[in-house]
Amino acid sequence: MFLRVARHTNDLERIVDFYVNILCFEFLGDFQNHNQHDGVFIGQSGLDWHFEFIKSDEEANLTFDQDDVMVLYPKTIIEYDVLVSNLIHGNISILTSENPFWNENGVLFMDPDGYRIVLSPLKAIINEIN
């Protein structure tokens, strides 16, 4: 199975900068004026998933609630520490989660559209499953 997570945005440049330069994903490709949409693909080469961010003439309705969270599990503590450092150096605010689990097992922040993201060490998901 392949997975694509697609989301409408109003600012492709900021989204690309954030996901590529702060979160260390790869820019996989883009398209222009496809059915009145411009878009980018961001992920990691060789994997069966990626993000697609699209922009159109219609303003994106960016509404998310406290529990709409994407969780990223870096595979190593070193990778986790690098990403947290990128957030700090990128002046990305670390937030308090409504769900105390994420405050105990990672850091919560928002992307340029206001979508909540949690970085959590891989050991947190192992503890959660067991």
Residue frames as a rotation matrix with the C-alpha (Angstrom) as fourth column:
MET 1
0.582 0.813 0.000 0.00
0.813 -0.582 0.000 0.00
0.000 0.000 -1.000 0.00
PHE 2
-0.562 -0.680 0.471 1.14
0.664 -0.710 -0.233 3.53
0.493 0.182 0.851 -0.76
LEU 3
0.273 0.624 -0.732 0.20
0.909 -0.417 -0.017 6.57
-0.316 -0.661 -0.681 1.30
ARG 4
-0.593 -0.336 0.732 -0.15
0.515 -0.857 0.024 10.19
0.619 0.391 0.681 0.24
VAL 5
-0.011 0.544 -0.839 -1.24
0.880 -0.393 -0.265 12.81
-0.474 -0.742 -0.474 2.75
ALA 6
-0.454 -0.071 0.888 -2.56
0.703 -0.641 0.308 15.79
0.548 0.764 0.341 0.79
ARG 7
0.074 0.454 -0.888 -3.33
0.854 -0.488 -0.179 19.19
-0.515 -0.745 -0.424 2.26
HIS 8
0.489 0.221 0.844 -4.35
0.660 -0.727 -0.192 22.59
0.571 0.651 -0.501 0.90
THR 9
-0.073 -0.556 -0.828 -2.14
0.859 -0.456 0.231 25.55
-0.506 -0.694 0.511 1.88
ASN 10
0.927 0.371 -0.063 -1.93
0.305 -0.840 -0.449 29.24
-0.220 0.396 -0.891 1.12
ASP 11
0.618 -0.773 -0.145 1.87
-0.775 -0.629 0.052 29.46
-0.132 0.080 -0.988 1.09
LEU 12
0.954 -0.241 -0.178 3.81
0.161 0.913 -0.375 26.69
0.252 0.329 0.910 -0.66
GLU 13
0.200 -0.953 0.226 7.17
-0.137 -0.255 -0.957 28.42
0.970 0.161 -0.181 -0.18
ARG 14
-0.077 -0.195 0.978 6.86
-0.961 -0.248 -0.125 28.56
0.267 -0.949 -0.169 3.62
ILE 15
0.805 0.429 0.410 5.60
-0.521 0.841 0.145 24.98
-0.282 -0.330 0.901 3.74
VAL 16
0.776 -0.585 -0.234 8.53
0.206 0.587 -0.783 23.72
0.596 0.559 0.577 1.62
ASP 17
-0.054 -0.833 0.551 11.02
-0.476 -0.463 -0.748 25.69
0.878 -0.303 -0.371 3.71
PHE 18
0.163 0.199 0.966 9.58
-0.986 0.063 0.154 24.31
-0.030 -0.978 0.207 6.94
TYR 19
0.890 0.294 0.349 9.28
-0.316 0.949 0.008 20.65
-0.328 -0.118 0.937 5.97
VAL 20
0.733 -0.678 -0.055 12.59
0.316 0.412 -0.855 20.52
0.602 0.609 0.516 4.08
ASN 21
-0.061 -0.877 0.477 14.85
-0.111 -0.469 -0.876 22.83
0.992 -0.106 -0.069 6.10
ILE 22
-0.104 0.064 0.992 13.43
-0.970 -0.228 -0.087 22.40
0.220 -0.972 0.086 9.61
LEU 23
0.536 0.442 0.719 12.09
-0.653 0.757 0.021 18.82
-0.535 -0.481 0.694 9.56
CYS 24
-0.410 -0.912 0.015 14.71
-0.668 0.312 0.676 17.48
-0.621 0.267 -0.737 7.09
PHE 25
0.404 0.541 0.738 12.31
0.278 0.696 -0.662 15.89
-0.872 0.472 0.131 4.60
GLU 26
-0.716 -0.654 0.244 13.24
0.387 -0.080 0.919 15.83
-0.581 0.752 0.311 0.91
PHE 27
0.013 0.628 -0.778 11.67
-0.679 -0.566 -0.468 17.87
-0.734 0.534 0.419 -1.86
LEU 28
-0.305 -0.093 0.948 10.52
0.279 0.943 0.182 15.08
-0.911 0.320 -0.262 -4.19
GLY 29
-0.722 0.085 0.687 8.88
0.683 -0.069 0.727 17.08
0.109 0.994 -0.009 -6.96
ASP 30
-0.510 0.588 -0.628 6.28
-0.008 -0.733 -0.680 19.62
-0.860 -0.342 0.379 -7.90
PHE 31
-0.387 0.426 0.818 3.67
0.922 0.171 0.348 20.56
0.008 0.888 -0.459 -10.45
GLN 32
-0.838 0.089 -0.538 2.32
-0.035 -0.993 -0.109 23.82
-0.544 -0.072 0.836 -11.81
ASN 33
-0.407 0.751 -0.519 -1.19
-0.852 -0.517 -0.079 24.71
-0.328 0.410 0.851 -12.94
HIS 34
-0.937 0.212 -0.278 -2.58
0.095 0.920 0.380 21.17
0.336 0.329 -0.883 -12.90
ASN 35
-0.073 0.992 -0.099 -6.35
0.768 0.119 0.629 21.74
0.637 -0.031 -0.771 -12.92
GLN 36
0.419 0.164 0.893 -5.73
-0.113 -0.967 0.230 25.22
0.901 -0.197 -0.386 -11.46
HIS 37
0.984 -0.160 0.074 -3.51
-0.050 0.147 0.988 23.85
-0.168 -0.976 0.137 -8.67
ASP 38
0.162 -0.983 -0.084 0.19
-0.592 -0.029 -0.805 24.14
0.789 0.180 -0.587 -7.94
GLY 39
0.945 0.238 0.222 1.72
-0.318 0.524 0.790 21.57
0.072 -0.818 0.571 -5.65
VAL 40
-0.115 -0.993 0.000 4.77
-0.888 0.103 -0.447 19.97
0.444 -0.051 -0.894 -4.11
PHE 41
0.802 0.203 -0.562 5.66
0.012 0.935 0.355 16.48
0.598 -0.291 0.747 -2.96
ILE 42
-0.025 -0.776 0.631 7.73
-0.865 -0.300 -0.403 16.18
0.502 -0.556 -0.663 0.21
GLY 43
0.949 0.305 0.084 8.91
-0.304 0.806 0.508 13.00
0.088 -0.508 0.857 1.94
GLN 44
0.042 -0.954 0.298 11.89
-0.659 0.198 0.726 10.70
-0.751 -0.227 -0.620 1.79
SER 45
-0.033 -0.130 -0.991 13.15
-0.965 0.263 -0.002 8.93
0.261 0.956 -0.134 -1.32
GLY 46
-0.692 -0.320 -0.647 12.45
-0.345 0.934 -0.094 5.23
0.635 0.158 -0.757 -1.60
LEU 47
-0.884 0.445 0.140 9.57
0.019 0.335 -0.942 5.13
-0.466 -0.830 -0.305 0.88
ASP 48
-0.658 0.695 0.288 5.94
0.681 0.388 0.621 4.32
0.320 0.605 -0.729 0.08
TRP 49
0.415 0.787 -0.457 4.52
0.887 -0.462 0.009 7.60
-0.205 -0.409 -0.889 1.41
HIS 50
-0.745 -0.613 0.263 4.81
0.631 -0.775 -0.021 11.34
0.216 0.151 0.965 0.94
PHE 51
-0.110 0.656 -0.747 3.09
0.466 -0.630 -0.622 14.62
-0.878 -0.417 -0.236 1.71
GLU 52
-0.435 0.065 0.898 1.44
0.825 -0.372 0.426 16.62
0.362 0.926 0.109 -1.04
PHE 53
-0.262 0.344 -0.902 0.78
0.462 -0.775 -0.430 20.29
-0.847 -0.530 0.044 -0.40
ILE 54
-0.299 0.254 0.920 -1.35
0.929 -0.142 0.341 22.12
0.217 0.957 -0.193 -2.94
LYS 55
-0.571 0.166 -0.804 -2.21
0.169 -0.935 -0.313 25.75
-0.803 -0.315 0.506 -3.53
SER 56
-0.281 0.545 0.790 -5.07
0.954 0.065 0.294 27.07
0.109 0.836 -0.538 -5.64
ASP 57
-0.639 0.126 0.759 -6.83
0.083 -0.969 0.232 30.37
0.764 0.211 0.609 -6.28
GLU 58
0.522 0.853 0.009 -9.28
-0.010 -0.004 1.000 29.37
0.853 -0.522 0.007 -3.57
GLU 59
-0.134 -0.542 0.830 -8.14
-0.852 -0.365 -0.376 30.30
0.507 -0.757 -0.413 -0.05
ALA 60
-0.469 -0.097 -0.878 -7.37
0.212 0.953 -0.219 27.27
0.857 -0.289 -0.426 2.12
ASN 61
0.505 0.667 0.549 -9.70
-0.532 -0.260 0.806 26.85
0.680 -0.699 0.224 5.09
LEU 62
-0.378 -0.809 -0.451 -7.09
-0.024 0.495 -0.868 25.99
0.925 -0.318 -0.207 7.71
THR 63
0.244 0.500 0.831 -9.02
-0.903 -0.196 0.383 24.78
0.355 -0.843 0.404 10.73
PHE 64
-0.230 -0.386 -0.893 -7.59
0.074 0.908 -0.412 22.17
0.970 -0.162 -0.181 13.06
ASP 65
0.780 0.465 0.420 -8.55
-0.372 -0.197 0.907 21.25
0.504 -0.863 0.019 16.59
GLN 66
0.313 -0.698 0.644 -6.32
-0.939 -0.127 0.319 20.36
-0.141 -0.705 -0.695 19.55
ASP 67
0.242 -0.176 0.954 -6.36
-0.243 0.941 0.235 16.65
-0.939 -0.289 0.185 18.74
ASP 68
0.994 -0.039 0.101 -5.51
0.107 0.207 -0.972 17.00
0.017 0.977 0.210 15.04
VAL 69
0.424 -0.901 0.090 -1.85
-0.682 -0.253 0.686 16.05
-0.595 -0.353 -0.722 15.40
MET 70
0.782 -0.370 -0.501 0.70
-0.193 0.621 -0.760 14.45
0.592 0.691 0.414 13.12
VAL 71
0.740 -0.545 0.395 3.28
-0.374 0.154 0.914 12.50
-0.559 -0.824 -0.090 15.12
LEU 72
0.606 -0.664 -0.439 6.79
-0.429 0.192 -0.883 12.00
0.670 0.723 -0.169 13.77
TYR 73
0.905 -0.322 0.277 9.05
-0.078 0.516 0.853 9.40
-0.418 -0.794 0.442 15.36
PRO 74
0.354 -0.867 -0.351 12.73
-0.874 -0.172 -0.455 10.00
0.334 0.468 -0.818 14.54
LYS 75
0.697 -0.035 -0.716 14.53
-0.027 0.997 -0.076 6.65
0.717 0.072 0.694 14.54
THR 76
-0.088 -0.797 -0.597 17.38
0.822 0.280 -0.495 7.73
0.562 -0.534 0.631 16.81
ILE 77
0.522 0.177 -0.834 17.86
0.735 -0.590 0.335 10.11
-0.433 -0.788 -0.438 19.72
ILE 78
-0.569 -0.781 -0.258 20.50
0.474 -0.567 0.674 11.91
-0.672 0.261 0.692 17.66
GLU 79
-0.683 0.395 0.615 17.97
0.570 -0.239 0.786 12.50
0.457 0.887 -0.062 14.85
TYR 80
0.412 0.853 -0.319 15.41
0.856 -0.243 0.456 13.66
0.311 -0.461 -0.831 17.44
ASP 81
0.188 -0.429 -0.884 17.93
0.659 -0.612 0.437 16.09
-0.728 -0.665 0.168 19.00
VAL 82
-0.839 -0.489 0.237 18.84
0.482 -0.467 0.741 17.51
-0.252 0.736 0.628 15.55
LEU 83
-0.307 0.808 0.503 15.19
0.662 -0.199 0.723 18.15
0.684 0.555 -0.473 14.72
VAL 84
0.590 0.473 -0.655 14.50
0.806 -0.404 0.434 19.80
-0.059 -0.783 -0.619 18.09
SER 85
-0.269 -0.777 -0.569 17.60
0.559 -0.607 0.565 21.95
-0.785 -0.166 0.597 17.56
ASN 86
-0.788 0.046 0.614 16.29
0.570 -0.323 0.756 22.91
0.233 0.945 0.229 14.09
LEU 87
0.282 0.959 0.038 13.03
0.809 -0.259 0.528 24.01
0.516 -0.118 -0.848 15.69
ILE 88
0.459 -0.168 -0.873 14.83
0.693 -0.547 0.470 26.14
-0.556 -0.820 -0.135 18.26
HIS 89
-0.585 -0.779 -0.224 17.17
0.424 -0.530 0.735 27.71
-0.691 0.335 0.641 15.70
GLY 90
-0.694 0.419 0.586 14.21
0.567 -0.185 0.803 28.29
0.445 0.889 -0.109 13.35
ASN 91
-0.930 0.314 0.192 12.39
-0.366 -0.740 -0.564 30.19
-0.035 -0.594 0.803 16.13
ILE 92
-0.224 0.859 -0.460 9.57
-0.159 0.433 0.887 27.63
0.961 0.272 0.040 16.10
SER 93
-0.256 0.192 0.947 7.70
-0.939 -0.284 -0.196 27.76
0.231 -0.939 0.253 19.40
ILE 94
-0.814 0.068 -0.577 7.39
0.199 0.966 -0.167 24.59
0.546 -0.251 -0.799 21.46
LEU 95
-0.206 0.866 0.456 3.81
-0.704 -0.455 0.546 24.38
0.680 -0.209 0.703 22.73
THR 96
-0.783 0.111 0.612 2.01
-0.457 0.565 -0.687 22.61
-0.422 -0.818 -0.392 25.54
SER 97
-0.768 0.493 -0.409 -0.21
-0.093 0.546 0.833 19.80
0.634 0.677 -0.373 24.32
GLU 98
0.057 0.878 0.475 -3.76
-0.940 -0.113 0.321 19.29
0.336 -0.465 0.819 25.55
ASN 99
0.865 0.156 -0.477 -2.80
-0.079 0.981 0.178 15.59
0.496 -0.116 0.861 25.71
PRO 100
0.665 -0.625 0.409 -0.29
-0.677 -0.275 0.682 15.18
-0.314 -0.731 -0.606 28.56
PHE 101
0.709 -0.414 0.571 1.20
0.427 0.896 0.119 12.09
-0.561 0.160 0.812 26.86
TRP 102
0.620 -0.473 0.626 2.86
0.617 -0.199 -0.761 14.30
0.485 0.858 0.168 24.24
ASN 103
0.694 -0.391 0.605 4.26
-0.553 -0.827 0.100 16.67
0.461 -0.404 -0.790 26.86
GLU 104
0.580 -0.445 0.682 5.89
-0.500 0.467 0.729 13.69
-0.643 -0.764 0.048 28.57
ASN 105
0.234 -0.405 0.884 7.04
0.457 0.848 0.268 11.96
-0.858 0.341 0.383 25.36
GLY 106
-0.134 -0.340 0.931 8.03
0.988 -0.115 0.101 14.64
0.073 0.933 0.351 22.89
VAL 107
-0.700 -0.066 -0.711 7.58
0.179 -0.980 -0.086 18.22
-0.691 -0.188 0.698 21.77
LEU 108
0.209 0.854 0.476 4.57
0.904 0.018 -0.428 19.84
-0.374 0.520 -0.768 20.14
PHE 109
-0.636 -0.346 -0.689 4.82
0.044 -0.908 0.416 22.68
-0.770 0.235 0.593 17.62
MET 110
0.520 0.850 0.086 2.93
0.208 -0.028 -0.978 24.03
-0.829 0.526 -0.191 14.62
ASP 111
-0.345 -0.536 0.770 3.80
0.901 0.039 0.431 24.18
-0.261 0.843 0.470 10.94
PRO 112
-0.985 -0.139 -0.101 3.31
0.112 -0.964 0.240 27.49
-0.131 0.225 0.966 9.04
ASP 113
-0.486 0.873 0.043 -0.38
-0.089 -0.098 0.991 26.65
0.869 0.478 0.125 8.45
GLY 114
-0.235 0.374 0.897 -1.05
-0.949 -0.287 -0.129 26.05
0.209 -0.882 0.423 12.15
TYR 115
0.633 0.395 -0.666 -1.17
-0.314 0.917 0.245 22.24
0.708 0.054 0.705 11.91
ARG 116
0.516 -0.404 0.755 0.11
-0.819 0.026 0.574 20.61
-0.251 -0.915 -0.317 15.10
ILE 117
0.454 -0.508 -0.732 3.07
-0.215 0.734 -0.644 18.26
0.865 0.450 0.224 14.89
VAL 118
0.806 -0.279 0.522 4.68
-0.495 0.165 0.853 16.20
-0.324 -0.946 -0.005 17.63
LEU 119
0.078 -0.832 -0.550 8.26
-0.552 0.423 -0.718 14.97
0.830 0.359 -0.426 17.53
SER 120
0.705 0.177 0.687 8.56
-0.687 0.415 0.597 11.95
-0.180 -0.892 0.414 19.77
PRO 121
-0.447 -0.895 -0.003 11.55
-0.879 0.438 0.191 9.64
-0.169 0.087 -0.982 20.24
LEU 122
-0.201 0.327 -0.923 10.90
-0.569 0.728 0.382 6.19
0.797 0.602 0.040 18.78
LYS 123
-0.907 -0.182 -0.381 11.15
0.178 0.653 -0.737 4.68
0.383 -0.735 -0.559 22.27
ALA 124
-0.707 0.695 0.133 7.87
-0.584 -0.467 -0.664 6.47
-0.399 -0.547 0.736 23.13
ILE 125
0.124 0.774 -0.622 5.87
-0.944 0.285 0.167 4.44
0.306 0.566 0.765 20.60
ILE 126
-0.403 -0.323 -0.856 7.54
-0.094 0.945 -0.312 1.22
0.910 -0.046 -0.411 21.79
ASN 127
-0.999 0.046 -0.022 6.52
0.023 0.028 -0.999 2.07
-0.045 -0.999 -0.029 25.37
GLU 128
-0.417 0.901 -0.119 3.01
-0.865 -0.434 -0.251 2.99
-0.278 -0.002 0.961 24.20
ILE 129
0.046 0.395 -0.918 2.52
-0.704 0.664 0.250 -0.33
0.708 0.635 0.309 22.38
ASN 130
-0.481 -0.327 -0.814 3.87
0.243 0.842 -0.482 -2.43
0.842 -0.430 -0.325 25.26
